């Protein structure tokens, strides 16, 4: 039986890590392949962590930092895990920066509508935003991005047991929130 705490690395992770190592040595084609393979999951990770309109900018900042660090990437973890760790630090820096500046105001209270989405994505986003940041981070990393608990522990810089606990609590919180949402919907319909 495999160690539950061991990172599960599939061939995709091995290839992405190989591209990262080659990109660190200056291979532009490997850099392009690395970015293509990781851009979608990185965007989702940051979007679910922050539910922020600036997700595209944060992804760009993540890749700028990663490109500067690629020559020092030593593959002690998968490249995806390494990149998500950078994305997590970008998100934390963004939150600190946002807290340090005054909130933006809207003109006459007008808040422009966001782009249309499927209802289930909107509901999931709303429910995830209600989770405490540490639970949301662990849940998104493991349940939406498919990282192993060990990889998520590396990204979140905490023990594997803490990740397991946070994910379990996040699931319970989401189940409770969905039940509450269903009760409110039934009450309105009735």
Residue pairs with C-beta under 8 A, 6 or more apart in sequence:
4 149
5 149
5 150
5 160
6 148
6 150
7 77
7 78
7 81
7 148
7 150
7 151
7 154
8 148
8 150
8 151
9 78
12 37
13 78
13 79
13 80
14 78
15 37
16 34
16 37
16 38
16 78
16 79
16 80
17 75
17 78
17 79
17 80
18 30
19 30
19 31
19 33
19 34
19 37
19 79
20 30
20 34
20 70
20 73
20 75
20 79
20 82
20 83
21 30
21 73
21 75
21 79
22 30
23 30
23 31
23 34
23 67
23 70
24 70
24 71
24 72
24 73
25 71
31 67
31 70
34 79
35 63
38 79
38 80
38 83
39 59
39 63
41 80
41 84
41 145
42 59
42 62
42 63
42 83
42 84
42 87
43 55
43 56
43 59
44 140
44 144
44 145
45 84
45 87
45 88
45 140
45 141
45 144
45 145
46 52
46 55
46 58
46 59
46 62
46 87
46 90
46 91
47 55
48 125
48 128
48 136
48 140
48 144
49 87
49 88
49 91
49 133
49 136
49 137
49 140
50 58
50 91
50 94
50 95
51 125
51 128
51 129
52 58
52 94
53 114
54 94
58 87
58 90
58 91
58 94
59 87
61 90
61 94
62 83
62 86
62 87
62 90
65 86
65 89
65 90
66 82
66 83
66 86
69 86
73 79
73 82
77 85
77 151
77 154
78 151
80 147
80 151
81 147
81 151
81 154
81 155
84 141
84 145
84 147
84 151
84 155
85 154
85 155
85 157
88 137
88 155
88 156
88 157
117 125
123 181
127 174
127 177
127 178
127 181
128 136
128 139
128 140
128 174
129 136
130 173
130 177
131 139
131 170
131 173
131 174
134 156
134 166
135 166
135 167
135 169
135 170
135 173
136 170
137 156
137 166
138 152
138 156
138 162
138 163
138 166
138 167
138 170
139 166
139 167
139 170
139 171
139 174
141 147
141 151
141 152
141 155
141 156
141 163
142 148
142 149
142 152
142 163
142 167
143 167
143 171
147 155
149 160
149 163
149 164
149 167
150 160
152 163
153 159
153 160
153 162
153 163
156 162
156 163
